[in-house]
């Protein structure tokens, strides 16, 4: 299957200062937050209300897998339900393809959900008395699509997730991983541009979980879909996501690529989250190299032509192998035929520790042997 070419700059989901407060006095609590700047604890004490999502602004671009992660109670599942207005924000706007969901009529909202947004929950909730094919086609049935047409579309969706041979089986005959595939196929039948995934793999065995993570990422990229993926597992977020948002107490603490978050955690909370993550396949050459201009200041007469070359996207694990093969000589990072940086063994050790190149000084770099 060929990967769909897309405009990755197009914003499909745009959250603008979104709040969600739960409780009977939510309106008054929201007003107090705006006027007095009350925090989550004070809102609970004064109004007996819970701040689920606090002033969240983010954008999800076309073709992007955007992971939202945090511990239980961080607000991530509340946030994803705001993205298709399963719950209504207390303040702020959620725009999907430029349309403010709160400004839509019920019929218009149903249309947006049916045509543009698919959702897969942790509990797939397949209908036990219907076959895999019938479950997959259920959304189209609700929309009034004829039987022949909806089954044709459902069969294509099942083929995409590798379940063609299971179309006539019932949910009870499927493993947990296969049921999740049916849930994804059901979401794909309407050919949505955006797929919302709320911890869909968290209840699965580790091996099946990793397999589905890889399959989901590959399928999403091949089809050119955008996805918002909720998880409490940082390793899962790193494995799947193009960008990651880390939430705590309803607030987004940091948004960035996995590499950016691991190398430059925004605070101690994020630093603790990423402390145990291996950098070997995560950190790339461009983050640990000494820029060529800085290197040549220290060693202006160096001849880089004899150095082993690598690309800016080579990961630490591969860089270690190259360095060992080069008898611990520095590596030349080359982009478009031009040397843009140098990586020494010390640079690699800093990368393993999670220290980015902007924290490095000129002095520790190592001159190639002559």
VOPAGU-2260 file (C-alpha; in pm, 1 decimal, decimal comma):
REM VOPAGU-2260
SITE   aa  ch    i         X         Y         Z
SITE  UNK   A    0       0,0       0,0       0,0
SITE  UNK   A    1     133,0     346,3     -95,0
SITE  UNK   A    2     147,2     619,3     166,9
SITE  UNK   A    3    -100,4     900,2      92,4
SITE  UNK   A    4      55,3    1238,3      11,4
SITE  UNK   A    5     -92,3    1506,4     235,8
SITE  UNK   A    6     -52,1    1866,7     343,5
SITE  UNK   A    7     106,0    1824,9     687,1
SITE  UNK   A    8      64,2    2195,9     765,1
SITE  UNK   A    9    -316,2    2181,5     760,0
SITE  UNK   A   10    -468,8    2198,2    1108,3
SITE  UNK   A   11    -760,3    1957,7    1151,6
SITE  UNK   A   12    -819,1    1994,5    1526,5
SITE  UNK   A   13    -768,8    2326,8    1703,4
SITE  UNK   A   14    -827,6    2359,6    2078,0
SITE  UNK   A   15    -835,0    2719,8    2195,6
SITE  UNK   A   16    -813,7    2776,6    2572,9
SITE  UNK   A   17   -1046,9    2486,7    2647,9
SITE  UNK   A   18   -1175,9    2428,9    3001,9
SITE  UNK   A   19   -1400,3    2161,7    3147,3
SITE  UNK   A   20   -1529,8    2188,7    3503,7
SITE  UNK   A   21   -1758,4    1920,2    3647,3
SITE  UNK   A   22   -2016,2    1983,2    3921,3
SITE  UNK   A   23   -2347,6    2150,6    3996,8
SITE  UNK   A   24   -2177,0    2488,4    4042,9
SITE  UNK   A   25   -1959,9    2455,5    3734,3
SITE  UNK   A   26   -2077,0    2783,2    3578,8
SITE  UNK   A   27   -2000,8    2985,1    3891,0
SITE  UNK   A   28   -1670,4    2803,0    3933,6
SITE  UNK   A   29   -1572,9    2884,0    3576,7
SITE  UNK   A   30   -1655,3    3248,6    3635,3
SITE  UNK   A   31   -1442,7    3251,5    3951,0
SITE  UNK   A   32   -1153,0    3093,6    3762,4
SITE  UNK   A   33   -1167,7    3367,1    3498,6
SITE  UNK   A   34   -1215,0    3656,5    3738,6
SITE  UNK   A   35   -1005,9    3544,7    4035,1
SITE  UNK   A   36    -762,7    3296,0    3883,8
SITE  UNK   A   37    -862,3    3014,5    4120,1
SITE  UNK   A   38    -666,9    2690,9    4096,5
SITE  UNK   A   39    -796,4    2334,0    4088,7
SITE  UNK   A   40    -774,7    2284,4    4466,4
SITE  UNK   A   41    -949,6    2612,3    4545,0
SITE  UNK   A   42   -1228,4    2536,5    4296,0
SITE  UNK   A   43   -1290,4    2205,2    4469,2
SITE  UNK   A   44   -1293,7    2368,0    4813,6
SITE  UNK   A   45   -1509,7    2668,2    4726,0
SITE  UNK   A   46   -1749,8    2521,7    4469,9
SITE  UNK   A   47   -1728,1    2141,4    4515,1
SITE  UNK   A   48   -1638,1    2122,8    4147,0
SITE  UNK   A   49   -1363,1    1932,5    3971,5
SITE  UNK   A   50   -1145,4    2092,4    3705,2
SITE  UNK   A   51   -1106,2    1820,6    3442,7
SITE  UNK   A   52    -932,3    2023,1    3173,0
SITE  UNK   A   53    -760,3    2353,9    3241,4
SITE  UNK   A   54    -693,3    2611,8    2967,8
SITE  UNK   A   55    -575,5    2364,5    2703,4
SITE  UNK   A   56    -460,9    2493,2    2365,7
SITE  UNK   A   57    -323,1    2254,8    2104,5
SITE  UNK   A   58    -337,0    2179,7    1735,5
SITE  UNK   A   59    -337,7    1848,8    1550,3
SITE  UNK   A   60    -219,1    1861,8    1191,2
SITE  UNK   A   61    -324,0    1647,7     899,1
SITE  UNK   A   62    -138,2    1316,2     894,0
SITE  UNK   A   63     -10,3    1357,2    1249,4
SITE  UNK   A   64     -36,3    1107,5    1533,5
SITE  UNK   A   65     -71,7    1323,6    1843,3
SITE  UNK   A   66     -38,7    1135,8    2173,1
SITE  UNK   A   67    -181,2    1271,2    2497,7
SITE  UNK   A   68     -40,5    1099,9    2803,9
SITE  UNK   A   69     -63,5    1131,5    3178,0
SITE  UNK   A   70    -150,1     940,9    3491,5
SITE  UNK   A   71    -505,0     850,8    3592,7
SITE  UNK   A   72    -701,3    1165,4    3669,4
SITE  UNK   A   73    -477,1    1389,1    3459,4
SITE  UNK   A   74    -763,3    1487,5    3228,1
SITE  UNK   A   75    -655,3    1310,2    2910,0
SITE  UNK   A   76    -976,4    1109,3    2858,9
SITE  UNK   A   77   -1185,4    1417,3    2932,3
SITE  UNK   A   78    -989,2    1611,1    2673,7
SITE  UNK   A   79   -1037,9    1356,7    2396,2
SITE  UNK   A   80   -1415,5    1359,3    2457,9
SITE  UNK   A   81   -1412,8    1734,1    2411,8
SITE  UNK   A   82   -1263,4    1689,1    2065,2
SITE  UNK   A   83   -1588,0    1547,9    1924,5
SITE  UNK   A   84   -1815,5    1714,5    2181,0
SITE  UNK   A   85   -1918,9    1399,7    2362,9
SITE  UNK   A   86   -1894,3    1647,2    2648,9
SITE  UNK   A   87   -1932,9    2024,2    2617,0
SITE  UNK   A   88   -1648,8    2255,8    2721,0
SITE  UNK   A   89   -1708,7    2498,1    3006,1
SITE  UNK   A   90   -1509,7    2759,1    2816,7
SITE  UNK   A   91   -1296,6    2787,4    2506,1
SITE  UNK   A   92   -1342,5    2645,8    2157,7
SITE  UNK   A   93   -1278,5    2318,2    1979,9
SITE  UNK   A   94   -1256,0    2358,5    1603,7
SITE  UNK   A   95   -1260,8    2060,4    1369,3
SITE  UNK   A   96   -1165,6    2153,3    1013,4
SITE  UNK   A   97   -1232,1    2513,3    1107,5
SITE  UNK   A   98   -1580,7    2449,7    1246,3
SITE  UNK   A   99   -1653,9    2543,7    1608,0
SITE  UNK   A  100   -1827,8    2233,9    1746,4
SITE  UNK   A  101   -2019,9    2437,7    2004,7
SITE  UNK   A  102   -2175,0    2647,8    1726,3
SITE  UNK   A  103   -2313,4    2347,8    1536,5
SITE  UNK   A  104   -2670,0    2225,0    1549,8
SITE  UNK   A  105   -2726,5    1866,3    1666,5
SITE  UNK   A  106   -2770,2    1756,1    1304,6
SITE  UNK   A  107   -2451,5    1933,1    1195,7
SITE  UNK   A  108   -2258,7    1783,6    1486,7
SITE  UNK   A  109   -2377,6    1433,7    1396,8
SITE  UNK   A  110   -2265,6    1495,6    1039,8
SITE  UNK   A  111   -1915,3    1600,0    1151,4
SITE  UNK   A  112   -1885,8    1293,6    1372,7
SITE  UNK   A  113   -2013,0    1061,5    1100,3
SITE  UNK   A  114   -1794,6    1194,3     819,0
SITE  UNK   A  115   -1479,9    1330,4     979,7
SITE  UNK   A  116   -1419,4    1165,6    1319,6
SITE  UNK   A  117   -1384,5     800,0    1416,2
SITE  UNK   A  118   -1337,7     686,8    1776,9
SITE  UNK   A  119   -1202,2     369,9    1935,2
SITE  UNK   A  120   -1233,3     313,7    2310,2
SITE  UNK   A  121   -1048,1      74,8    2541,4
SITE  UNK   A  122   -1370,5    -123,0    2561,7
SITE  UNK   A  123   -1456,6    -191,9    2197,9
SITE  UNK   A  124   -1822,9    -266,5    2281,7
SITE  UNK   A  125   -1885,4    -500,1    1987,6
SITE  UNK   A  126   -2240,5    -629,5    1951,5
SITE  UNK   A  127   -2218,6    -997,3    2056,9
SITE  UNK   A  128   -2506,0   -1116,6    1837,2
SITE  UNK   A  129   -2357,8    -965,0    1519,7
SITE  UNK   A  130   -2075,3   -1095,9    1305,9
SITE  UNK   A  131   -1744,4    -915,0    1263,2
SITE  UNK   A  132   -1864,8    -784,1     926,1
SITE  UNK   A  133   -2194,3    -661,8    1072,3
SITE  UNK   A  134   -2015,5    -492,6    1362,2
SITE  UNK   A  135   -1774,7    -323,5    1125,0
SITE  UNK   A  136   -2060,3    -195,9     908,5
SITE  UNK   A  137   -2275,1     -82,9    1202,0
SITE  UNK   A  138   -2187,4     286,8    1177,5
SITE  UNK   A  139   -2286,4     296,7     812,5
SITE  UNK   A  140   -2608,2     112,4     896,1
SITE  UNK   A  141   -2697,0     387,1    1143,6
SITE  UNK   A  142   -2634,2     641,1     867,9
SITE  UNK   A  143   -2882,4     462,2     643,6
SITE  UNK   A  144   -2633,4     320,8     393,2
SITE  UNK   A  145   -2770,9      21,7     203,7
SITE  UNK   A  146   -2667,0    -329,1     304,8
SITE  UNK   A  147   -2468,4    -413,2      -8,7
SITE  UNK   A  148   -2275,2     -86,2      -2,3
SITE  UNK   A  149   -2198,4     -88,9     370,1
SITE  UNK   A  150   -2079,1    -449,3     358,3
SITE  UNK   A  151   -1853,1    -364,2      64,5
SITE  UNK   A  152   -1698,7     -76,1     260,1
SITE  UNK   A  153   -1672,2    -288,1     575,5
SITE  UNK   A  154   -1493,0    -565,3     387,2
SITE  UNK   A  155   -1234,4    -314,6     265,3
SITE  UNK   A  156   -1184,2    -189,6     621,0
SITE  UNK   A  157   -1141,2    -544,0     753,9
SITE  UNK   A  158    -884,3    -610,8     482,6
SITE  UNK   A  159    -685,2    -309,3     602,3
SITE  UNK   A  160    -661,8    -452,8     954,0
SITE  UNK   A  161    -597,4    -810,5     840,5
SITE  UNK   A  162    -932,2    -963,4     937,5
SITE  UNK   A  163   -1081,1   -1059,9     601,2
SITE  UNK   A  164   -1097,7   -1428,8     696,8
SITE  UNK   A  165   -1282,8   -1349,1    1019,2
SITE  UNK   A  166   -1573,1   -1151,8     871,3
SITE  UNK   A  167   -1833,8   -1420,5     944,1
SITE  UNK   A  168   -1715,6   -1491,9    1300,0
SITE  UNK   A  169   -1864,5   -1349,7    1618,2
SITE  UNK   A  170   -1684,3   -1132,4    1877,8
SITE  UNK   A  171   -1669,6   -1418,1    2129,1
SITE  UNK   A  172   -1451,0   -1611,9    1884,3
SITE  UNK   A  173   -1190,6   -1334,3    1866,6
SITE  UNK   A  174    -894,5   -1255,8    2089,6
SITE  UNK   A  175    -869,6    -917,6    2261,0
SITE  UNK   A  176    -626,3    -790,6    1999,8
SITE  UNK   A  177    -853,1    -900,7    1716,8
SITE  UNK   A  178   -1150,1    -728,7    1878,1
SITE  UNK   A  179    -949,1    -406,2    1888,8
SITE  UNK   A  180    -878,6    -449,2    1518,7
SITE  UNK   A  181   -1252,0    -477,0    1457,0
SITE  UNK   A  182   -1302,1    -156,5    1653,8
SITE  UNK   A  183   -1044,8      18,3    1436,4
SITE  UNK   A  184   -1202,1    -123,2    1119,0
SITE  UNK   A  185   -1542,0       3,2    1235,6
SITE  UNK   A  186   -1392,9     349,2    1284,6
SITE  UNK   A  187   -1238,8     336,2     935,2
SITE  UNK   A  188   -1558,4     243,7     751,5
SITE  UNK   A  189   -1671,4     606,4     730,3
SITE  UNK   A  190   -1322,8     700,6     603,0
SITE  UNK   A  191   -1276,1     966,2     874,6
SITE  UNK   A  192    -993,3    1217,3     854,7
SITE  UNK   A  193    -944,9    1207,2    1233,2
SITE  UNK   A  194    -931,4     897,6    1455,2
SITE  UNK   A  195    -964,0     936,6    1831,8
SITE  UNK   A  196    -814,7     648,8    2033,0
SITE  UNK   A  197    -874,7     631,1    2408,9
SITE  UNK   A  198    -623,9     381,3    2556,0
SITE  UNK   A  199    -733,0     113,3    2306,6
SITE  UNK   A  200    -446,0    -129,0    2375,6
SITE  UNK   A  201    -396,0     -86,5    2750,6
SITE  UNK   A  202    -572,7    -410,7    2849,4
SITE  UNK   A  203    -376,4    -628,9    2606,1
SITE  UNK   A  204     -73,9    -849,3    2665,3
SITE  UNK   A  205     258,7    -668,2    2602,8
SITE  UNK   A  206     351,5    -860,7    2286,3
SITE  UNK   A  207       9,8    -812,6    2122,9
SITE  UNK   A  208      10,1    -453,4    2237,5
SITE  UNK   A  209     340,9    -373,8    2066,6
SITE  UNK   A  210     225,4    -545,9    1750,7
SITE  UNK   A  211     -94,7    -341,4    1738,7
SITE  UNK   A  212      96,0     -20,7    1810,7
SITE  UNK   A  213     316,7     -80,7    1508,6
SITE  UNK   A  214      22,4    -182,1    1290,2
SITE  UNK   A  215    -178,9     122,1    1394,7
SITE  UNK   A  216     103,3     363,4    1318,0
SITE  UNK   A  217     174,9     203,7     981,1
SITE  UNK   A  218    -191,8     195,8     880,1
SITE  UNK   A  219    -253,9     554,3     990,1
SITE  UNK   A  220      43,1     678,4     789,5
SITE  UNK   A  221     -48,0     474,5     481,8
SITE  UNK   A  222    -403,4     609,1     481,6
SITE  UNK   A  223    -299,5     967,7     557,0
SITE  UNK   A  224    -515,7     987,8     870,1
SITE  UNK   A  225    -472,1    1212,3    1169,7
SITE  UNK   A  226    -500,6    1051,9    1511,8
SITE  UNK   A  227    -525,8    1160,3    1873,6
SITE  UNK   A  228    -407,1     871,7    2089,2
SITE  UNK   A  229    -462,0     865,6    2466,3
SITE  UNK   A  230    -225,5     661,8    2682,3
SITE  UNK   A  231     -77,7     648,2    3031,5
SITE  UNK   A  232     233,1     473,5    2898,6
SITE  UNK   A  233     520,3     695,9    2781,3
SITE  UNK   A  234     686,0     412,8    2591,5
SITE  UNK   A  235     363,8     362,5    2395,0
SITE  UNK   A  236     343,9     735,2    2323,6
SITE  UNK   A  237     704,3     734,9    2201,7
SITE  UNK   A  238     645,7     428,4    1984,3
SITE  UNK   A  239     335,2     572,3    1817,7
SITE  UNK   A  240     336,2     949,8    1836,5
SITE  UNK   A  241     477,3    1218,1    1611,2
SITE  UNK   A  242     421,9    1461,6    1897,3
SITE  UNK   A  243     334,9    1404,5    2261,5
SITE  UNK   A  244     144,0    1618,8    2510,9
SITE  UNK   A  245     201,9    1542,2    2879,0
SITE  UNK   A  246     -87,8    1627,2    3110,2
SITE  UNK   A  247    -109,8    1674,1    3486,1
SITE  UNK   A  248    -414,6    1791,8    3684,3
SITE  UNK   A  249    -594,4    1894,9    3366,4
SITE  UNK   A  250    -303,7    2106,4    3242,4
SITE  UNK   A  251     -78,3    2031,0    2946,6
SITE  UNK   A  252     272,4    2060,5    3088,9
SITE  UNK   A  253     468,7    2008,8    2767,5
SITE  UNK   A  254     414,5    1937,0    2398,4
SITE  UNK   A  255     688,3    1817,2    2166,0
SITE  UNK   A  256     843,1    1526,9    1985,7
SITE  UNK   A  257     960,9    1237,4    2200,8
SITE  UNK   A  258    1318,5    1346,3    2142,1
SITE  UNK   A  259    1245,3    1704,6    2248,3
SITE  UNK   A  260    1068,4    1595,2    2565,6
SITE  UNK   A  261    1336,2    1345,2    2668,3
SITE  UNK   A  262    1622,7    1585,9    2604,2
SITE  UNK   A  263    1453,2    1901,3    2734,2
SITE  UNK   A  264    1186,4    1816,0    2995,6
SITE  UNK   A  265     983,7    2123,4    3089,2
SITE  UNK   A  266     991,0    2056,6    3464,9
SITE  UNK   A  267    1071,5    1798,7    3731,9
SITE  UNK   A  268     740,5    1618,2    3672,1
SITE  UNK   A  269     824,6    1554,6    3306,2
SITE  UNK   A  270    1186,5    1474,9    3392,9
SITE  UNK   A  271    1066,5    1203,8    3631,8
SITE  UNK   A  272     842,2    1062,2    3360,4
SITE  UNK   A  273    1126,4    1026,2    3111,5
SITE  UNK   A  274    1399,8     924,3    3357,3
SITE  UNK   A  275    1383,3     553,5    3274,4
SITE  UNK   A  276    1343,5     584,2    2896,8
SITE  UNK   A  277    1627,6     444,6    2684,0
SITE  UNK   A  278    1775,8     704,9    2451,8
SITE  UNK   A  279    1939,1     451,9    2217,6
SITE  UNK   A  280    1667,5     456,0    1949,2
SITE  UNK   A  281    1513,9     788,7    2044,2
SITE  UNK   A  282    1790,4    1048,6    2034,7
SITE  UNK   A  283    1927,4    1130,3    1690,0
SITE  UNK   A  284    2260,6    1260,1    1559,8
SITE  UNK   A  285    2131,7    1614,8    1507,8
SITE  UNK   A  286    2063,6    1644,2    1882,5
SITE  UNK   A  287    2404,3    1529,6    2005,8
SITE  UNK   A  288    2644,3    1653,5    1737,8
SITE  UNK   A  289    2871,1    1953,1    1786,5
SITE  UNK   A  290    2776,1    2200,6    1508,4
SITE  UNK   A  291    3053,0    2227,4    1251,1
SITE  UNK   A  292    3103,7    2600,9    1306,0
SITE  UNK   A  293    3165,0    2545,1    1676,1
SITE  UNK   A  294    3391,8    2248,0    1610,1
SITE  UNK   A  295    3608,3    2429,9    1357,0
SITE  UNK   A  296    3657,5    2714,2    1603,8
SITE  UNK   A  297    3838,5    2467,1    1826,5
SITE  UNK   A  298    4010,5    2273,1    1544,6
SITE  UNK   A  299    4033,4    2499,3    1237,8
SITE  UNK   A  300    4278,6    2273,9    1050,1
SITE  UNK   A  301    4083,4    1948,0    1076,6
SITE  UNK   A  302    4037,6    1735,7     764,0
SITE  UNK   A  303    3687,0    1588,7     778,2
SITE  UNK   A  304    3711,7    1401,3     448,8
SITE  UNK   A  305    3849,6    1086,7     611,2
SITE  UNK   A  306    3584,0    1062,2     883,4
SITE  UNK   A  307    3304,7     807,1     874,4
SITE  UNK   A  308    2988,3     984,2     764,2
SITE  UNK   A  309    2634,4     958,8     897,8
SITE  UNK   A  310    2303,5    1141,1     859,3
SITE  UNK   A  311    2133,2    1378,5    1108,0
SITE  UNK   A  312    1856,5    1120,4    1171,8
SITE  UNK   A  313    2083,8     830,3    1271,4
SITE  UNK   A  314    1998,8     715,5    1623,6
SITE  UNK   A  315    2237,7     670,4    1915,7
SITE  UNK   A  316    2243,2     291,1    1884,7
SITE  UNK   A  317    2357,1     307,7    1521,6
SITE  UNK   A  318    2601,6     588,2    1600,7
SITE  UNK   A  319    2768,8     372,6    1866,8
SITE  UNK   A  320    2815,4      97,3    1609,3
SITE  UNK   A  321    2966,9     341,9    1360,3
SITE  UNK   A  322    3199,3     485,2    1624,9
SITE  UNK   A  323    3320,5     139,8    1725,4
SITE  UNK   A  324    3383,5      57,7    1360,2
SITE  UNK   A  325    3581,3     379,7    1322,7
SITE  UNK   A  326    3810,7     295,4    1617,5
SITE  UNK   A  327    3646,8     564,2    1833,2
SITE  UNK   A  328    3727,4     837,8    1581,1
SITE  UNK   A  329    3471,1    1123,2    1553,8
SITE  UNK   A  330    3189,2    1090,6    1299,4
SITE  UNK   A  331    3096,0    1352,1    1039,4
SITE  UNK   A  332    2722,4    1432,3    1020,5
SITE  UNK   A  333    2642,6    1507,2     657,1
SITE  UNK   A  334    2327,4    1664,2     514,2
SITE  UNK   A  335    2284,3    1727,7     142,0
SITE  UNK   A  336    2651,7    1654,6      88,6
SITE  UNK   A  337    2769,7    1909,2     344,9
SITE  UNK   A  338    2927,3    1834,8     684,7
SITE  UNK   A  339    2698,2    2001,4     941,2
SITE  UNK   A  340    2837,3    1855,9    1261,3
SITE  UNK   A  341    3083,5    1627,2    1433,4
SITE  UNK   A  342    3006,2    1353,0    1686,4
SITE  UNK   A  343    3274,7    1237,2    1927,6
SITE  UNK   A  344    3250,3     947,2    2174,2
SITE  UNK   A  345    3190,6    1206,5    2446,8
SITE  UNK   A  346    2897,4    1342,9    2247,5
SITE  UNK   A  347    2751,1     991,6    2234,4
SITE  UNK   A  348    2783,5     947,7    2610,1
SITE  UNK   A  349    2602,5    1277,6    2662,1
SITE  UNK   A  350    2329,9    1157,0    2428,1
SITE  UNK   A  351    2285,2     836,5    2628,0
SITE  UNK   A  352    2256,5    1051,1    2941,8
SITE  UNK   A  353    1997,6    1270,6    2770,6
SITE  UNK   A  354    2211,0    1586,2    2748,0
SITE  UNK   A  355    2141,5    1776,8    2422,6
SITE  UNK   A  356    2413,0    1946,4    2219,2
SITE  UNK   A  357    2309,0    2295,1    2330,4
SITE  UNK   A  358    2430,1    2199,4    2679,5
SITE  UNK   A  359    2774,9    2112,6    2550,1
SITE  UNK   A  360    3076,1    2342,7    2551,5
SITE  UNK   A  361    3350,7    2355,0    2290,4
SITE  UNK   A  362    3623,7    2234,4    2522,8
SITE  UNK   A  363    3521,1    1866,8    2559,6
SITE  UNK   A  364    3515,0    1791,3    2186,4
SITE  UNK   A  365    3784,1    1561,2    2051,6
SITE  UNK   A  366    4007,5    1628,2    1751,5
SITE  UNK   A  367    4039,8    1348,7    1495,4
SITE  UNK   A  368    4374,2    1173,2    1485,8
SITE  UNK   A  369    4594,4    1262,9    1193,7
